[in-house]
Amino acid sequence: MMKVVIVAILALATTLVSAYDPSPLQDFCVAINHTDSAAANKLGSSVNLVNVDKFPGLNTLGISLALIDFTPYGLNPPHTHPRGTELLVVIEGTLLVGFVTSNPNKLFTKVLNKGDIFVFPIGLIHFQFNIGETNALAFSGLSSQNPGLITIANAVFGSNPPINPDVLIKAFQLDKSAGDVFVFPIGLIHFQFNTGETNALAFSGLSSQNPGLITKANVVFGSNPPINPDVLTKAFQLDKSVVDYLQKQF
């Protein structure tokens, strides 16, 4: 009888403890807050990117995803991903897409309809333009957990601090009235400008046997065949006459 009482007391005094690791679900499942914000900007497009910063589960996997909304005639302007190739699939609508190779600046372009797929090689300038009268939607997969983004118009004309205007005037062939060492990181837009009144000479070493060359003004305004002027007009917020002039210069 005493044994039964002791067992009963121990049973009442015993506390059940359950311990486990926190759920990793938040690392491998993320909500995309899909809102139609494309109409809120001049370009008529919005990009919702899911990369390793937003989605820790992508760490070391080498992939990321983007959802792109377009209003009628909305544009995802000419840009590059310095660390990733992009595969785009059209979910709704009709898109004019294209990319320009490194010199000699050959343009590859195609009109995509629902279900069509297009690939943009790593580091090359490319764009997507909704040529339809209805909204368009596309998904992009990129071959990097952090592919990077360089929007050409913003990088060239909106850098902080601004690029010397004389550099841009000469690079884009526009009219105007009136022994150090430097490193240029891979894939980033850069320039050199002789500010002196005498000739200058420089040597460059590059970390590749075939580094490639993309001259922005030539690629954007001198591709063969030319990029659709409507794309450039919207991307650079210029009058079409200015775009026509620039395309004739290159």
LINNOR-V217301 format. One record per pair of residues at least 6 apart in sequence whose C-alpha atoms are under 7 Angstrom apart, sorted by sequence separation. I is the first residue (numbers start at 1). J is the second residue. D is the distance in whole Angstrom. If there is no record, write none. Layout:
I:J:D / I:J:D
//
This chain:
38:44:5 / 39:45:7 / 52:58:5 / 100:106:5 / 101:107:7 / 120:126:7 / 130:136:7 / 169:175:7 / 184:190:7 / 194:200:6 / 233:239:6 / 38:45:4 / 52:59:6 / 100:107:4 / 233:240:6 / 38:46:5 / 99:107:6 / 100:108:6 / 37:46:6 / 98:107:7 / 99:108:5 / 98:108:5 / 99:109:7 / 233:243:6 / 98:109:4 / 229:240:7 / 232:243:7 / 97:109:6 / 98:110:6 / 51:64:5 / 97:110:6 / 50:64:6 / 51:65:7 / 96:110:6 / 97:111:6 / 229:243:7 / 50:65:5 / 96:111:4 / 49:65:6 / 50:66:6 / 95:111:6 / 96:112:6 / 49:66:4 / 94:111:7 / 95:112:5 / 48:66:5 / 49:67:6 / 94:112:6 / 95:113:7 / 47:66:6 / 48:67:5 / 94:113:5 / 47:67:6 / 48:68:6 / 93:113:6 / 94:114:7 / 47:68:5 / 93:114:6 / 99:120:7 / 46:68:6 / 47:69:7 / 92:114:5 / 45:68:7 / 46:69:5 / 90:113:6 / 91:114:5 / 101:124:6 / 45:69:5 / 46:70:7 / 90:114:5 / 91:115:6 / 100:124:6 / 30:55:6 / 45:70:4 / 90:115:5 / 99:124:7 / 100:125:6 / 221:246:6 / 222:247:6 / 44:70:6 / 45:71:6 / 89:115:6 / 90:116:6 / 99:125:6 / 100:126:7 / 167:193:6 / 221:247:5 / 44:71:5 / 89:116:6 / 90:117:7 / 99:126:4 / 27:55:6 / 89:117:4 / 98:126:5 / 99:127:7 / 222:250:5 / 27:56:5 / 28:57:5 / 45:74:5 / 88:117:6 / 89:118:7 / 98:127:6 / 221:250:6 / 27:57:5 / 44:74:4 / 45:75:6 / 88:118:5 / 97:127:6 / 98:128:7 / 38:69:6 / 43:74:6 / 44:75:6 / 45:76:6 / 87:118:6 / 88:119:6 / 97:128:4 / 38:70:6 / 39:71:6 / 43:75:5 / 87:119:4 / 96:128:6 / 97:129:6 / 218:250:6 / 36:69:7 / 38:71:6 / 86:119:6 / 87:120:6 / 95:128:6 / 96:129:5 / 86:120:5 / 95:129:5 / 96:130:6 / 85:120:6 / 86:121:7 / 95:130:5 / 96:131:6 / 85:121:5 / 94:130:6 / 95:131:6 / 85:122:4 / 94:131:6 / 84:122:5 / 94:132:6 / 83:122:6 / 93:132:7 / 82:122:6 / 83:123:7 / 81:122:6 / 82:123:4 / 93:134:7 / 81:123:5 / 93:135:6 / 94:136:7 / 80:123:5 / 93:136:4 / 80:124:6 / 92:136:5 / 93:137:7 / 80:125:5 / 92:137:5 / 172:217:6 / 79:125:5 / 80:126:6 / 91:137:5 / 92:138:7 / 171:217:7 / 78:125:6 / 79:126:6 / 90:137:6 / 91:138:5 / 78:126:5 / 79:127:7 / 90:138:4 / 78:127:5 / 89:138:6 / 90:139:7 / 77:127:5 / 88:138:7 / 89:139:5 / 76:127:6 / 77:128:7 / 88:139:6 / 89:140:6 / 76:128:5 / 88:140:4 / 75:128:6 / 76:129:6 / 87:140:5 / 88:141:6 / 75:129:4 / 86:140:6 / 87:141:5 / 74:129:6 / 75:130:6 / 86:141:6 / 87:142:6 / 73:129:7 / 74:130:5 / 86:142:4 / 73:130:5 / 85:142:6 / 86:143:7 / 72:130:6 / 73:131:5 / 84:142:6 / 85:143:5 / 72:131:7 / 73:132:6 / 84:143:5 / 70:130:6 / 72:132:6 / 73:133:7 / 84:144:5 / 72:133:5 / 83:144:6 / 72:134:5 / 71:134:7 / 72:135:5 / 84:147:5 / 71:135:5 / 83:147:5 / 123:187:7 / 70:135:6 / 71:136:7 / 82:147:6 / 83:148:6 / 70:136:5 / 81:147:6 / 82:148:6 / 69:136:6 / 70:137:6 / 81:148:5 / 82:149:7 / 69:137:5 / 81:149:5 / 68:137:6 / 69:138:7 / 80:149:6 / 81:150:6 / 68:138:5 / 79:149:7 / 80:150:5 / 67:138:6 / 68:139:6 / 79:150:5 / 80:151:7 / 67:139:5 / 79:151:4 / 66:139:6 / 67:140:6 / 78:151:6 / 79:152:5 / 66:140:5 / 78:152:6 / 65:140:6 / 66:141:7 / 65:141:5 / 64:141:6 / 65:142:6 / 64:142:5 / 63:142:6 / 64:143:7 / 63:143:5 / 64:144:6 / 62:143:6 / 63:144:4 / 64:145:5 / 62:144:4 / 63:145:5 / 153:235:7 / 62:145:5 / 153:236:6 / 61:145:7 / 59:145:7 / 58:145:6 / 52:145:5 / 51:145:5 / 52:146:6 / 51:146:6 / 129:231:7 / 82:187:5 / 102:212:6 / 103:213:6 / 102:213:5 / 103:214:6 / 102:214:5 / 105:219:5 / 107:223:6 / 106:223:5 / 107:224:5 / 105:223:5 / 106:224:5 / 107:225:6 / 100:219:6 / 105:224:6 / 106:225:7 / 100:223:7 / 75:231:7 / 78:235:7 / 77:235:5 / 43:234:6 / 43:235:7
//
